Amino acid sequence: MLLDDWVKNEKLKVHMKQVGHLMKVFATLKGFDDLTVQKWYLAGLLHDADWDQWPEQHCKRIIGELEAREIDPEVIRAIASHGPRYFGVEPEHEIDKMLYAFDELSGFVHAYSLMRPEGYTGMEVKGVKKRLKDKTFAAQVSREDIADASSRAGIPVEELIQFVISNQGAADLG
């Protein structure tokens, strides 16, 4: 499988599986058909597949691979637009916007869960928001991207945080 062949960093695999799970749950709750749900899942699962081995080619390498495999262009476009500031592709469609929204926020909430003895259990939005204000906590996570993604998705950041808290802990990480 592409994920296992390309991604050796287990923490990155966890992130990718969590984002894939969030995308799948969101698409399912929207009532999309099974094929659409699978596209959303695949976009989330593979969005950072080239980051581990080819960070300087991030997005270009995975997009090339998915095009060669004739993966649905909707999936490819979502991956290409998950960091518009970095990759120059604007998120236009709902799948694009939600991948962008879940990417940074997923990693941030996961980092917060790791420092809590009970993980996701009992986690509250206000706790996550407090950590967002602390620029030293998970410093590599762009607060600007989280705010921008929330705005583009048209979903308040508090709702996105609650969605991640409520669903991310159930991701299959196996």
C-alpha positions as CSV (number, residue, x, y, z in Angstrom):
1,M,0.0,0.0,0.0
2,L,1.2,3.5,-0.8
3,L,0.9,4.7,2.8
4,D,3.2,2.0,4.1
5,D,5.7,2.2,1.2
6,W,6.1,5.9,1.3
7,V,5.6,6.8,5.0
8,K,8.0,5.4,7.5
9,N,7.4,7.9,10.3
10,E,4.8,6.3,12.6
11,K,3.6,9.7,14.0
12,L,3.0,11.0,10.5
13,K,1.0,7.8,9.7
14,V,-1.1,8.4,12.8
15,H,-1.8,12.0,11.6
16,M,-2.7,10.9,8.1
17,K,-5.0,8.2,9.4
18,Q,-6.7,10.6,11.8
19,V,-7.3,13.2,9.0
20,G,-8.6,10.4,6.8
21,H,-11.0,9.4,9.5
22,L,-12.2,12.9,10.1
23,M,-12.8,13.4,6.4
24,K,-14.7,10.1,6.2
25,V,-16.9,10.9,9.2
26,F,-17.7,14.4,8.0
27,A,-18.6,13.1,4.5
28,T,-20.7,10.3,6.0
29,L,-22.6,12.8,8.2
30,K,-23.2,15.0,5.1
31,G,-25.1,12.0,3.6
32,F,-22.7,11.5,0.7
33,D,-22.8,8.2,-1.2
34,D,-20.2,5.5,-0.5
35,L,-17.9,6.5,-3.4
36,T,-17.8,10.1,-2.3
37,V,-17.1,9.1,1.3
38,Q,-14.2,7.0,0.0
39,K,-12.8,9.9,-2.0
40,W,-12.9,12.1,1.1
41,Y,-11.2,9.4,3.1
42,L,-8.5,8.8,0.5
43,A,-7.8,12.6,0.3
44,G,-7.3,12.7,4.1
45,L,-5.3,9.5,4.3
46,L,-2.8,10.4,1.6
47,H,-2.5,14.2,1.9
48,D,0.9,14.1,3.4
49,A,2.2,10.8,1.8
50,D,5.2,12.5,0.3
51,W,6.2,14.6,3.3
52,D,8.2,11.9,5.0
53,Q,10.7,11.0,2.3
54,W,10.4,14.1,0.0
55,P,9.5,17.2,2.1
56,E,11.0,19.5,-0.5
57,Q,8.6,18.0,-3.1
58,H,5.6,18.0,-0.8
59,C,2.4,17.7,-2.7
60,K,4.1,17.5,-6.1
61,R,5.3,13.9,-5.6
62,I,2.0,12.5,-4.3
63,I,0.0,14.3,-6.9
64,G,2.2,12.9,-9.6
65,E,1.9,9.4,-8.2
66,L,-1.9,9.7,-7.9
67,E,-2.2,11.0,-11.4
68,A,-0.1,8.1,-12.7
69,R,-2.5,5.8,-10.9
70,E,-5.5,7.6,-12.4
71,I,-7.0,8.5,-9.0
72,D,-10.1,10.7,-9.2
73,P,-9.1,14.3,-9.9
74,E,-11.3,15.5,-7.0
75,V,-9.0,13.7,-4.6
76,I,-5.9,15.0,-6.3
77,R,-7.2,18.6,-6.2
78,A,-8.1,18.4,-2.5
79,I,-4.6,17.2,-1.7
80,A,-3.1,20.0,-3.9
81,S,-5.1,22.6,-2.1
82,H,-4.6,21.5,1.6
83,G,-2.1,24.3,2.1
84,P,-2.9,27.2,-0.2
85,R,-0.2,29.5,1.2
86,Y,2.5,26.8,0.4
87,F,1.2,25.1,-2.7
88,G,-0.6,27.9,-4.5
89,V,-3.8,26.0,-5.1
90,E,-6.9,27.6,-3.6
91,P,-9.4,25.3,-1.8
92,E,-12.6,25.7,-3.9
93,H,-14.8,22.7,-3.3
94,E,-16.1,21.4,0.0
95,I,-13.6,18.4,0.0
96,D,-10.7,20.9,-0.5
97,K,-11.9,23.2,2.3
98,M,-12.5,20.4,4.8
99,L,-9.1,18.8,4.2
100,Y,-7.5,22.1,4.8
101,A,-9.6,22.7,7.9
102,F,-8.9,19.3,9.4
103,D,-5.2,19.0,8.6
104,E,-3.6,21.5,11.1
105,L,-6.4,21.2,13.6
106,S,-6.2,17.5,13.8
107,G,-2.5,17.5,14.6
108,F,-3.0,20.3,17.2
109,V,-5.8,18.5,19.0
110,H,-3.8,15.2,18.9
111,A,-0.8,17.0,20.5
112,Y,-3.1,18.3,23.2
113,S,-4.6,14.8,23.8
114,L,-1.1,13.4,24.3
115,M,-0.4,15.7,27.2
116,R,-3.7,14.8,29.0
117,P,-3.8,11.7,31.1
118,E,-7.3,10.9,29.8
119,G,-6.5,11.8,26.2
120,Y,-9.6,12.8,24.3
121,T,-12.0,11.8,27.1
122,G,-13.4,14.9,28.7
123,M,-11.5,17.2,26.4
124,E,-13.3,20.5,26.0
125,V,-13.2,23.2,23.3
126,K,-12.1,25.8,25.8
127,G,-9.0,23.8,26.7
128,V,-8.0,23.5,23.0
129,K,-8.6,27.2,22.5
130,K,-6.5,28.0,25.5
131,R,-3.6,26.0,24.0
132,L,-4.1,27.7,20.6
133,K,-3.3,31.0,22.3
134,D,0.0,29.6,23.7
135,K,2.3,30.0,20.8
136,T,4.9,27.7,22.4
137,F,2.5,24.7,22.5
138,A,2.7,22.7,19.2
139,A,4.6,25.7,17.8
140,Q,4.9,24.1,14.4
141,V,1.1,24.2,13.9
142,S,0.0,27.3,12.1
143,R,-2.7,29.2,14.0
144,E,-3.1,31.4,10.9
145,D,-3.9,28.3,8.7
146,I,-6.4,27.1,11.3
147,A,-8.2,30.4,11.3
148,D,-8.0,30.7,7.5
149,A,-9.3,27.2,6.9
150,S,-12.2,27.8,9.4
151,S,-13.1,30.9,7.5
152,R,-13.0,29.3,4.1
153,A,-15.0,26.3,5.3
154,G,-17.6,28.7,6.8
155,I,-17.5,26.8,10.0
156,P,-16.6,28.5,13.3
157,V,-13.3,27.2,14.7
158,E,-15.1,26.1,17.9
159,E,-17.3,23.8,15.9
160,L,-14.3,22.3,14.0
161,I,-12.5,21.8,17.3
162,Q,-15.6,20.0,18.8
163,F,-15.9,17.8,15.7
164,V,-12.2,16.8,16.0
165,I,-12.5,16.2,19.7
166,S,-15.7,14.1,19.2
167,N,-14.4,12.0,16.3
168,Q,-10.6,11.8,16.2
169,G,-10.2,9.5,19.1
170,A,-12.1,6.8,17.3
171,A,-9.8,6.7,14.3
172,D,-8.5,3.2,13.4
173,L,-4.7,3.6,13.7
174,G,-3.9,0.0,12.9
